[in-house]
Amino acid sequence: MQTKIGTILDESLIQRAKKVASLRHTTLSHIFSNALSEYLSIHESKRKLSQVEASFNSISLSRRIVNKIVEEDIY
């Protein structure tokens, strides 16, 4: 079940979220819902998340790009 809420947010934050929603061809509601869900998942966890766990799925990269990064010689 979905519930409508009212809240006050900074205008620049709303504009940034609208831009992301437009680029991803989704709704502002979906952006806020996902953001809140991720926030709660992180903060409700009983154990401290590693940086990798906390940032999981925050940047979408193709498998090819990830493999290229992993195989890259850092020296």
N, C-alpha and C positions, 0 to 999 in steps of 0.2 A: 504494500500500500504506500502511496506517495502522499506527502503532506506539504502544503504550501506554507512557507514561512516568510516573515518580513525581517529585514536586518538593515543596518546602516554600514556601508563600506566606503572606503576612500574612492573617489571618482577615478583616479589614475589606476587603481587596482582593477576596477570594473572594466575600464577601457583595455587594459592589458589582457584580461580574461576574454573579452569579446574578440580581440584580435586572434588569440589562440583558438577560440571556438570556430572562428571563420576559417582559419588556416586548416583546421582539422575537420571541417565540414560537420560540425556537431553543434549542440546547443550550449548556451551559457549554463543552464541548469545541469547538464551532464558534466561540464568542467568543474563546477562547484561541488557536485556530488562526488566525483572521483577524488578531488582534492581533499575533501573532508574525510572520505573513506580511508585514503592513504594516511592522513594525519592521525586518525584514530587508531589505525592498525599499528603505527609506530609507537604511539604514546600509551596504548593499552597493553603493549607487550610486557610480560613480566621479566624478561631478560633484556639486557642492552643489546641492540642490534649492531652488527659490524657496519662499517661504512658501505660495504658492498651490499649488504642486505637492505640498508636504509635507502640506498639509491637505486635499487632494483627496478628496472623498467622505466626509469626516468628519462632515458635517452633511447630512442628506437634506432638501432643500427642493423643493417643486414648482416647475415652470417658471414658473407664474403668480407665485409669491412672489419668485423670483429676478428676473424681469422688473420687478416692482414696485420692488424694491430698486435695480436698475440705473437705472431711470427716475426715481427719487426726486431731487428738488431738494435739494441739500445746504446751500443758503444760505437 
